[in-house]
């Protein structure tokens, strides 16, 4: 208890500015006491304001009070010094080179515990107290200590930047909003932070969904490895039994088959595990990215949040494996069947059937679907020259540029009658059928365009849904206009989000049942992907339903 009392005395007779025992103490009109040199230095800085205040309670005095040494305090301090006690408490934590120092400490500065976005200053625990006690200061925004408070000051107007210019994507002060940023789309920094916070949460949701998708894919691949290993083990076991029945005559062949199976098993397992490891690496990276975004979401300083947000919000390209589609193969069982057949025909048939066994082992294929390209250069490997079929074009569509461009005209064109022609809707199909891997791009101008793929047996005459791209089960359509995208299939419309672009890329993997649409500019952004089963060859289609003179052109890829 005695020690506690001494501690109280020590704090009572310490200057709240230098945190040392009072030297030549003076008491100002509000009743607080300071070293005479400390309060003089503090008021010297306030002289230009012609109002002087108490560093603790912020009470103001006009004119500047005359300082008179407090004789009684001086005697008490001298008595306290004789006890041999040190001035500053032992547990005070002074600021190091990497710490944020208190702006109000003189001499050796203490660590700041908070920074004020209104005062643009950092405070230790002692100097922060007025922000908790004084009514006007209670409204100030306190954040974790920061060395970058000056970045919140406008270099042009020397004002706090509390606004954000969406036009120029930068933080500004109020004077900027009525000066060089006049007429721009400006909001408060807090409002912009709220909007970006929502985007950040959406990004986190997307990352978490991708993590879940990748974890599901990893499980599928793990099951595939088990299935391959199980099938291979059974094939080896069955083959060994059959070859044992053929005694010595079949021993050499048995060894050969076993070696081939193991070799092919190793190859297939290696392929699957390679993709599995890639997905697991992506999961790790996504979790790291999610952690960074989570940390950013807790940043209290709006400007720091907005400064760091663009570099952290961008997501890396996905290793998207949604196209993984393991075919239900029997793996190595065919090898067993071939060996059984060999057992029945003995040695003379062995020479004729050995090649068949060997090829059967090699044909074992997990058939993991080929990964969709991630760059435009990758897509261009599958580019296909496509032209429009005049026999299918509606009479108000003018074809030009070697039948690659369609323009919606006010007057009908003088096309001959043909059973393949669309009679009601301004649509046209390609001359070429599309199978395997295909990629093409469409450049459009005007009100909008519908990009489609369709089976050849889609209806042409009349105005029923059976004739409209996207309104039946024979066609798939991406609708593009100046303000939005949407996807249509079987008369069901799905809203699609993505950057506006006058060029759209279409990727088709007929065998895997994948149809993808991309916004093409400096980069490629996935707009919508379809996973289905195509039962017939497909044809590219264009539909210009908007305004006269609208155009859509099958872009000539280099």
C-alpha positions as CSV (number, residue, x, y, z in Angstrom):
1,X,0.0,0.0,0.0
2,X,2.9,2.4,0.8
3,X,4.4,1.8,-2.6
4,X,1.0,2.6,-4.2
5,X,0.9,5.9,-2.3
6,X,4.4,6.8,-3.5
7,X,3.4,6.1,-7.1
8,X,0.5,8.5,-6.7
9,X,2.7,11.2,-5.4
10,X,5.1,10.8,-8.3
11,X,2.4,11.1,-10.9
12,X,0.8,14.0,-9.0
13,X,4.0,16.1,-9.1
14,X,4.9,15.3,-12.8
15,X,4.5,17.7,-15.6
16,X,2.0,16.4,-18.2
17,X,4.0,17.9,-21.0
18,X,7.5,16.5,-20.4
19,X,6.3,13.7,-18.0
20,X,9.2,14.5,-15.7
21,X,9.0,15.8,-12.1
22,X,8.0,19.5,-12.1
23,X,10.9,21.9,-12.5
24,X,10.2,25.5,-11.4
25,X,6.5,24.7,-11.2
26,X,3.8,27.2,-12.1
27,X,0.1,26.9,-11.8
28,X,-2.1,28.4,-14.5
29,X,-5.6,29.9,-13.9
30,X,-7.4,26.6,-14.5
31,X,-5.5,24.9,-11.7
32,X,-3.1,22.6,-13.6
33,X,0.6,22.8,-13.0
34,X,3.6,22.6,-15.4
35,X,7.3,23.2,-15.6
36,X,7.6,26.9,-16.4
37,X,9.8,26.2,-19.4
38,X,7.3,23.6,-20.8
39,X,4.2,25.8,-20.6
40,X,6.1,28.7,-22.0
41,X,7.2,26.7,-25.0
42,X,3.6,25.4,-25.5
43,X,2.2,28.9,-25.4
44,X,4.9,30.3,-27.6
45,X,3.6,28.0,-30.4
46,X,0.0,29.4,-29.7
47,X,1.0,33.1,-29.8
48,X,0.0,33.4,-33.4
49,X,-3.6,32.4,-32.5
50,X,-3.7,35.0,-29.7
51,X,-5.6,32.5,-27.6
52,X,-3.7,30.3,-25.1
53,X,-5.0,27.0,-23.7
54,X,-4.3,24.4,-21.1
55,X,-2.7,21.3,-22.6
56,X,-4.9,19.0,-20.3
57,X,-8.4,20.6,-20.1
58,X,-8.1,22.9,-23.2
59,X,-9.5,25.8,-21.2
60,X,-8.5,29.0,-23.1
61,X,-7.1,32.3,-21.7
62,X,-7.0,35.8,-23.2
63,X,-4.6,37.5,-22.8
64,X,-1.7,35.2,-22.1
65,X,-1.5,34.6,-18.3
66,X,1.5,35.8,-16.4
67,X,3.4,32.9,-15.0
68,X,4.5,33.0,-11.3
69,X,6.5,30.2,-9.7
70,X,4.5,28.1,-7.2
71,X,6.7,28.2,-4.1
72,X,4.8,25.4,-2.2
73,X,4.9,23.0,-5.2
74,X,8.6,23.7,-5.6
75,X,9.2,22.7,-2.0
76,X,7.1,19.6,-2.3
77,X,8.9,18.5,-5.4
78,X,12.3,19.0,-3.8
79,X,11.1,16.8,-0.8
80,X,10.0,14.1,-3.3
81,X,13.4,14.2,-5.0
82,X,15.1,13.5,-1.7
83,X,13.3,10.2,-1.4
84,X,15.5,9.0,-4.4
85,X,12.5,8.2,-6.6
86,X,12.8,8.6,-10.3
87,X,10.5,11.0,-12.1
88,X,9.0,8.9,-14.8
89,X,7.2,5.7,-14.1
90,X,9.2,2.6,-14.9
91,X,6.5,1.2,-17.1
92,X,6.4,4.2,-19.5
93,X,7.0,3.0,-23.0
94,X,9.2,5.4,-25.1
95,X,8.8,5.5,-28.9
96,X,11.5,3.7,-30.9
97,X,12.5,4.4,-34.5
98,X,9.7,2.2,-35.9
99,X,7.0,3.5,-33.5
100,X,4.6,6.4,-33.9
101,X,5.6,9.0,-31.3
102,X,3.3,11.3,-29.4
103,X,3.3,14.8,-31.0
104,X,2.8,16.5,-27.7
105,X,5.5,15.0,-25.6
106,X,8.7,17.1,-25.2
107,X,12.1,15.7,-24.7
108,X,12.0,11.9,-25.0
109,X,8.7,11.0,-26.6
110,X,6.3,8.2,-25.6
111,X,4.6,5.8,-27.9
112,X,1.4,7.1,-29.4
113,X,-1.7,5.0,-28.5
114,X,-4.1,6.8,-31.0
115,X,-4.0,9.2,-33.9
116,X,-6.7,11.8,-34.5
117,X,-7.9,12.3,-38.0
118,X,-9.3,15.7,-37.1
119,X,-6.3,17.1,-35.2
120,X,-3.9,15.2,-37.5
121,X,-1.8,14.4,-34.5
122,X,-0.8,11.4,-32.5
123,X,-1.2,11.1,-28.7
124,X,0.3,9.0,-25.9
125,X,-2.1,7.8,-23.2
126,X,-1.6,11.0,-21.1
127,X,-2.1,13.5,-23.8
128,X,-5.0,11.6,-25.3
129,X,-7.1,12.0,-22.2
130,X,-8.7,15.4,-23.3
131,X,-10.2,13.6,-26.3
132,X,-12.1,11.5,-23.8
133,X,-13.0,14.3,-21.4
134,X,-13.6,17.5,-23.4
135,X,-16.9,17.5,-25.3
136,X,-15.8,19.0,-28.6
137,X,-12.8,16.6,-28.8
138,X,-15.0,13.5,-28.1
139,X,-16.4,13.9,-31.6
140,X,-13.0,13.5,-33.2
141,X,-12.2,10.3,-35.1
142,X,-9.5,8.3,-33.3
143,X,-7.6,5.5,-35.2
144,X,-4.7,3.3,-34.5
145,X,-1.3,5.2,-34.5
146,X,-0.3,6.2,-38.0
147,X,2.8,7.9,-39.4
148,X,0.9,8.9,-42.5
149,X,-1.5,11.5,-41.2
150,X,0.0,14.2,-43.4
151,X,-1.1,12.2,-46.4
152,X,-4.7,13.3,-45.3
153,X,-3.8,16.9,-45.9
154,X,-4.4,18.5,-49.4
155,X,-1.0,19.8,-50.6
156,X,-2.7,22.6,-52.5
157,X,-5.1,24.0,-49.9
158,X,-3.6,22.6,-46.7
159,X,-7.0,21.2,-45.7
160,X,-8.1,17.8,-44.5
161,X,-9.1,15.6,-47.5
162,X,-12.6,14.4,-46.5
163,X,-14.0,14.0,-50.0
164,X,-13.4,11.6,-52.9
165,X,-13.5,12.4,-56.6
166,X,-14.9,9.5,-58.5
167,X,-14.1,11.1,-61.8
168,X,-10.3,11.3,-61.1
169,X,-10.3,8.5,-58.5
170,X,-8.5,10.5,-55.8
171,X,-9.1,12.0,-52.3
172,X,-9.6,15.7,-52.3
173,X,-10.5,18.5,-49.8
174,X,-13.7,20.6,-49.9
175,X,-11.9,23.5,-51.7
176,X,-10.7,21.1,-54.4
177,X,-14.4,20.1,-55.0
178,X,-15.3,23.7,-55.9
179,X,-12.0,24.4,-57.7
180,X,-10.1,22.1,-60.1
181,X,-12.6,19.2,-59.4
182,X,-15.7,21.4,-60.0
183,X,-18.4,19.5,-61.8
184,X,-16.8,16.1,-61.1
185,X,-18.6,13.2,-59.4
186,X,-17.6,13.8,-55.8
187,X,-18.7,12.1,-52.6
188,X,-17.5,12.0,-49.0
189,X,-14.5,9.7,-48.3
190,X,-16.7,7.8,-45.9
191,X,-19.4,7.2,-48.5
192,X,-16.8,6.0,-51.0
193,X,-15.3,3.8,-48.4
194,X,-18.7,2.3,-47.7
195,X,-19.1,1.6,-51.5
196,X,-15.7,0.1,-51.8
197,X,-16.3,-1.9,-48.6
198,X,-19.3,-3.5,-50.3
199,X,-17.1,-4.3,-53.3
200,X,-14.5,-5.8,-51.0
201,X,-17.1,-8.0,-49.4
202,X,-18.2,-9.2,-52.8
203,X,-14.6,-10.0,-53.7
204,X,-14.2,-11.9,-50.5
205,X,-17.4,-13.9,-51.3
206,X,-16.1,-14.6,-54.8
207,X,-12.8,-15.8,-53.4
208,X,-14.5,-18.0,-50.8
209,X,-16.7,-19.4,-53.5
210,X,-13.7,-20.2,-55.6
211,X,-12.0,-21.8,-52.6
212,X,-15.1,-24.0,-52.1
213,X,-15.1,-24.9,-55.8
214,X,-11.4,-25.8,-55.8
215,X,-11.8,-27.9,-52.7
216,X,-14.6,-29.8,-54.4
217,X,-12.4,-30.3,-57.5
218,X,-9.6,-31.6,-55.3
219,X,-11.9,-34.1,-53.8
220,X,-13.0,-35.2,-57.3
221,X,-9.4,-35.7,-58.3
222,X,-8.6,-37.6,-55.1
223,X,-11.4,-40.0,-55.9
224,X,-10.1,-40.3,-59.4
225,X,-6.7,-41.3,-58.1
226,X,-8.2,-43.9,-55.9
227,X,-10.3,-45.2,-58.8
228,X,-7.3,-45.4,-61.1
229,X,-5.2,-47.1,-58.5
230,X,-8.0,-49.6,-57.6
231,X,-8.6,-50.4,-61.2
232,X,-4.9,-50.8,-62.0
233,X,-4.4,-53.0,-58.9
234,X,-7.3,-55.3,-59.9
235,X,-6.0,-55.5,-63.5
236,X,-2.6,-56.5,-62.3
237,X,-4.1,-59.1,-59.9
238,X,-6.3,-60.6,-62.6
239,X,-3.6,-60.6,-65.2
240,X,-1.2,-62.4,-62.9
241,X,-3.7,-65.2,-62.3
242,X,-4.4,-65.7,-66.0
243,X,-0.7,-65.7,-66.9
244,X,0.0,-68.2,-64.0
245,X,-2.4,-70.6,-65.7
246,X,-0.4,-70.4,-68.9
247,X,2.7,-71.6,-66.8
248,X,6.2,-70.8,-68.1
249,X,5.0,-70.1,-71.6
250,X,3.2,-66.9,-70.5
251,X,5.6,-65.7,-67.8
252,X,7.5,-63.3,-70.0
253,X,4.3,-61.8,-71.4
254,X,2.9,-61.5,-67.9
255,X,5.9,-59.5,-66.8
256,X,5.5,-57.2,-69.9
257,X,1.9,-56.5,-69.3
258,X,2.5,-55.8,-65.6
259,X,5.2,-53.3,-66.5
260,X,3.0,-51.5,-69.1
261,X,0.1,-51.3,-66.7
262,X,2.2,-49.8,-64.0
263,X,3.8,-47.4,-66.4
264,X,0.5,-46.2,-67.7
265,X,-0.9,-46.0,-64.1
266,X,2.0,-43.8,-63.1
267,X,1.5,-41.5,-66.1
268,X,-2.2,-41.1,-65.5
269,X,-1.9,-40.6,-61.7
270,X,0.9,-38.1,-62.4
271,X,-1.4,-36.1,-64.7
272,X,-4.2,-36.0,-62.1
273,X,-1.9,-35.1,-59.2
274,X,-0.3,-32.3,-61.2
275,X,-3.7,-30.6,-61.7
276,X,-4.6,-31.4,-58.0
277,X,-1.4,-29.7,-56.8
278,X,-2.1,-26.7,-59.0
279,X,-5.6,-26.3,-57.5
280,X,-4.2,-26.7,-54.0
281,X,-1.7,-24.0,-54.7
282,X,-4.5,-21.7,-55.9
283,X,-6.5,-22.4,-52.8
284,X,-3.5,-21.4,-50.7
285,X,-3.1,-18.2,-52.7
286,X,-6.8,-17.4,-52.5
287,X,-6.8,-17.8,-48.7
288,X,-3.8,-15.5,-48.5
289,X,-5.6,-12.9,-50.7
290,X,-8.7,-13.3,-48.5
291,X,-6.7,-12.6,-45.4
292,X,-5.2,-9.5,-47.0
293,X,-8.7,-8.2,-47.9
294,X,-9.9,-9.0,-44.4
295,X,-7.1,-7.0,-42.9
296,X,-7.8,-4.1,-45.4
297,X,-11.5,-4.2,-44.5
298,X,-10.6,-3.4,-40.8
299,X,-8.5,-0.4,-41.8
300,X,-10.0,2.6,-40.1
301,X,-8.3,5.3,-42.1
302,X,-10.5,5.9,-45.2
303,X,-7.6,7.3,-47.2
304,X,-5.3,4.4,-46.5
305,X,-8.1,2.0,-47.4
306,X,-8.7,3.7,-50.7
307,X,-5.0,4.0,-51.4
308,X,-4.4,0.2,-50.9
309,X,-7.8,-1.0,-52.2
310,X,-7.0,-1.0,-56.0
311,X,-3.8,-3.1,-55.7
312,X,-5.5,-5.6,-53.3
313,X,-9.0,-5.9,-54.9
314,X,-7.9,-7.3,-58.2
315,X,-8.2,-11.0,-58.4
316,X,-5.6,-13.1,-60.1
317,X,-6.8,-15.2,-63.0
318,X,-8.5,-18.4,-61.9
319,X,-7.2,-21.9,-62.8
320,X,-10.9,-22.6,-63.3
321,X,-11.4,-26.3,-63.4
322,X,-15.2,-26.2,-63.6
323,X,-14.8,-28.1,-66.9
324,X,-13.4,-31.1,-65.1
325,X,-15.6,-33.9,-66.3
326,X,-14.3,-37.4,-65.5
327,X,-15.7,-39.9,-68.0
328,X,-16.9,-43.1,-66.4
329,X,-14.3,-45.3,-68.0
330,X,-13.4,-48.8,-67.0
331,X,-9.7,-48.0,-67.0
332,X,-7.7,-51.2,-67.0
333,X,-10.5,-53.7,-67.0
334,X,-10.2,-54.1,-70.8
335,X,-6.7,-55.3,-70.2
336,X,-8.1,-58.2,-68.1
337,X,-10.5,-59.1,-70.8
338,X,-7.8,-59.1,-73.5
339,X,-5.6,-61.3,-71.3
340,X,-8.5,-63.7,-70.7
341,X,-9.0,-64.0,-74.4
342,X,-5.3,-64.8,-74.8
343,X,-5.5,-67.5,-72.2
344,X,-8.1,-69.3,-74.3
345,X,-6.1,-69.3,-77.5
346,X,-2.7,-70.4,-76.2
347,X,0.7,-69.7,-77.6
348,X,0.0,-69.6,-81.4
349,X,-2.7,-67.0,-80.8
350,X,-0.4,-65.0,-78.4
351,X,1.8,-63.7,-81.2
352,X,-1.2,-62.3,-83.0
353,X,-3.0,-60.8,-80.0
354,X,0.0,-59.3,-78.1
355,X,-0.1,-56.0,-80.0
356,X,-3.8,-55.7,-79.0
357,X,-3.0,-56.1,-75.3
358,X,-0.2,-53.5,-75.5
359,X,-2.4,-50.9,-77.2
360,X,-5.3,-51.5,-74.8
361,X,-3.0,-50.6,-71.8
362,X,-1.8,-47.4,-73.5
363,X,-5.4,-46.4,-74.4
364,X,-6.3,-46.0,-70.7
365,X,-7.0,-42.3,-70.4
366,X,-8.6,-40.4,-67.5
367,X,-9.7,-37.7,-70.1
368,X,-9.5,-34.7,-67.8
369,X,-11.1,-31.9,-69.9
370,X,-8.7,-29.5,-71.3
371,X,-8.4,-26.3,-69.3
372,X,-10.0,-23.3,-71.0
373,X,-7.5,-20.7,-72.2
374,X,-6.8,-17.8,-69.9
375,X,-5.3,-15.2,-72.4
376,X,-6.4,-13.9,-75.8
377,X,-3.3,-15.5,-77.3
378,X,-4.5,-18.8,-75.9
379,X,-8.0,-18.4,-77.4
380,X,-6.6,-17.4,-80.8
381,X,-5.1,-20.9,-81.1
382,X,-8.7,-22.0,-81.6
383,X,-9.8,-19.1,-83.8
384,X,-12.0,-20.1,-86.7
385,X,-12.8,-18.1,-89.8
386,X,-16.6,-17.8,-89.9
387,X,-18.8,-16.2,-92.6
388,X,-22.5,-15.5,-92.6
389,X,-24.9,-17.6,-94.8
390,X,-26.9,-15.3,-97.1
391,X,-29.5,-18.0,-97.5
392,X,-30.4,-17.6,-93.8
393,X,-30.3,-13.8,-93.5
394,X,-33.5,-11.9,-92.8
395,X,-34.4,-9.6,-95.7
396,X,-33.6,-6.5,-93.7
397,X,-30.0,-7.6,-93.0
398,X,-27.4,-6.4,-95.4
399,X,-24.3,-8.6,-95.6
400,X,-21.0,-7.1,-96.5
401,X,-17.2,-7.5,-95.9
402,X,-17.2,-10.9,-97.5
403,X,-20.3,-12.0,-95.7
404,X,-18.7,-11.3,-92.3
405,X,-20.7,-8.1,-91.5
406,X,-24.5,-7.6,-91.0
407,X,-26.2,-4.2,-91.0
408,X,-29.8,-3.7,-90.0
409,X,-31.5,-1.7,-92.9
410,X,-34.8,0.1,-93.1
411,X,-35.6,-1.4,-96.5
412,X,-35.7,-5.1,-97.4
413,X,-32.9,-6.6,-99.5
414,X,-33.6,-8.4,-102.8
415,X,-32.8,-11.9,-101.5
416,X,-34.2,-14.8,-103.3
417,X,-36.7,-17.1,-101.5
418,X,-35.0,-19.9,-99.5
419,X,-36.4,-22.4,-97.0
420,X,-33.4,-21.6,-94.6
421,X,-34.2,-17.9,-94.4
422,X,-35.5,-16.3,-91.1
423,X,-38.8,-14.6,-92.1
424,X,-39.7,-12.6,-88.9
425,X,-36.7,-11.9,-86.8
426,X,-33.6,-10.1,-88.0
427,X,-31.3,-13.1,-87.6
428,X,-28.6,-14.8,-89.6
429,X,-26.6,-18.0,-89.1
430,X,-23.0,-18.9,-90.1
431,X,-22.3,-20.9,-93.2
432,X,-19.7,-23.1,-91.2
433,X,-20.7,-25.6,-88.6
434,X,-18.8,-25.5,-85.3
435,X,-17.5,-28.6,-83.5
436,X,-14.4,-29.3,-81.4
437,X,-12.7,-26.2,-80.0
438,X,-13.7,-22.9,-81.7
439,X,-13.2,-19.2,-80.9
440,X,-14.4,-16.1,-82.7
441,X,-15.1,-12.4,-81.9
442,X,-17.9,-10.1,-82.8
443,X,-17.5,-6.3,-83.1
444,X,-20.8,-4.4,-82.8
445,X,-22.0,-0.8,-83.2
446,X,-25.2,0.9,-82.3
447,X,-28.0,-0.1,-80.0
448,X,-26.9,-3.7,-79.4
449,X,-26.7,-7.2,-80.7
450,X,-27.5,-10.7,-79.7
451,X,-24.7,-13.3,-80.2
452,X,-25.9,-16.8,-80.5
453,X,-25.1,-20.4,-81.3
454,X,-27.8,-22.7,-82.6
455,X,-28.5,-26.1,-84.0
456,X,-29.2,-26.2,-87.7
457,X,-32.8,-27.4,-87.2
458,X,-33.9,-24.3,-85.4
459,X,-37.2,-23.1,-86.9
460,X,-37.0,-20.2,-89.5
461,X,-40.5,-19.2,-90.5
462,X,-43.1,-17.6,-88.3
463,X,-42.9,-15.6,-85.1
464,X,-43.0,-18.3,-82.5
465,X,-40.4,-18.8,-79.8
466,X,-39.0,-21.7,-81.8
467,X,-37.6,-19.2,-84.3
468,X,-36.0,-16.8,-81.8
469,X,-32.4,-17.2,-80.6
470,X,-32.4,-18.0,-76.9
471,X,-36.2,-18.6,-76.6
472,X,-35.9,-22.4,-77.1
473,X,-33.7,-25.4,-76.3
474,X,-32.0,-25.2,-79.7
475,X,-30.1,-22.0,-79.2
476,X,-28.0,-20.1,-76.6
477,X,-27.8,-16.3,-76.7
478,X,-25.8,-13.4,-75.1
479,X,-27.8,-10.1,-75.4
480,X,-25.5,-7.0,-75.5
481,X,-26.6,-3.4,-75.4
482,X,-25.3,-0.1,-74.3
483,X,-26.3,-0.6,-70.6
484,X,-26.3,-4.3,-69.8
485,X,-25.8,-7.9,-70.7
486,X,-28.1,-10.9,-70.3
487,X,-28.0,-14.6,-71.3
488,X,-31.0,-16.4,-72.8
489,X,-31.7,-20.1,-73.1
490,X,-35.0,-21.9,-73.4
491,X,-36.8,-18.5,-72.8
492,X,-35.1,-18.0,-69.5
493,X,-33.2,-14.7,-69.1
494,X,-30.2,-14.5,-66.7
495,X,-28.7,-11.0,-65.9
496,X,-25.0,-10.9,-66.7
497,X,-22.5,-8.3,-65.2
498,X,-19.2,-7.3,-66.7
499,X,-17.3,-4.4,-68.3
500,X,-18.9,-2.8,-71.4
501,X,-17.1,-3.5,-74.6
502,X,-17.9,-3.2,-78.3
503,X,-16.2,-6.5,-78.9
504,X,-17.2,-9.9,-77.5
505,X,-15.3,-13.2,-77.8
506,X,-17.1,-16.5,-77.9
507,X,-15.4,-19.8,-77.0
508,X,-16.9,-23.2,-77.7
509,X,-15.7,-26.6,-76.6
510,X,-18.3,-28.8,-78.3
511,X,-17.2,-32.1,-76.8
512,X,-16.9,-30.8,-73.2
513,X,-20.2,-28.9,-73.6
514,X,-18.6,-25.5,-72.7
515,X,-19.8,-22.2,-74.1
516,X,-18.2,-19.0,-72.8
517,X,-18.6,-15.3,-73.6
518,X,-15.8,-12.7,-72.9
519,X,-15.7,-8.9,-72.9
520,X,-12.6,-8.1,-75.1
521,X,-10.6,-4.9,-74.6
522,X,-7.0,-4.7,-73.4
523,X,-7.8,-7.7,-71.3
524,X,-10.4,-10.5,-71.5
525,X,-13.1,-10.6,-68.8
526,X,-15.4,-13.6,-68.5
527,X,-19.1,-12.6,-68.8
528,X,-20.9,-15.9,-68.7
529,X,-20.1,-19.6,-69.0
530,X,-22.5,-22.4,-69.9
531,X,-21.8,-26.1,-69.0
532,X,-24.2,-28.4,-70.9
533,X,-24.2,-31.2,-73.5
534,X,-24.3,-30.5,-77.2
535,X,-26.0,-33.2,-79.3
536,X,-25.5,-31.7,-82.8
537,X,-23.1,-29.5,-84.7
538,X,-23.6,-25.8,-83.9
539,X,-23.8,-22.6,-86.0
540,X,-22.9,-19.1,-85.0
541,X,-25.7,-16.6,-85.1
542,X,-26.4,-12.8,-85.0
543,X,-29.6,-11.0,-84.2
544,X,-29.9,-7.2,-84.6
545,X,-33.2,-6.3,-82.9
546,X,-32.5,-2.7,-82.1
547,X,-32.0,0.2,-84.5
548,X,-31.5,0.8,-88.2
549,X,-27.9,1.0,-89.2
550,X,-26.8,-1.1,-86.2
551,X,-24.0,-3.4,-87.3
552,X,-22.3,-6.6,-86.1
553,X,-19.2,-8.0,-87.7
554,X,-17.4,-11.3,-87.3
555,X,-13.9,-9.9,-86.5
556,X,-11.1,-11.1,-88.7
557,X,-8.6,-12.6,-86.2
558,X,-4.9,-12.6,-87.0
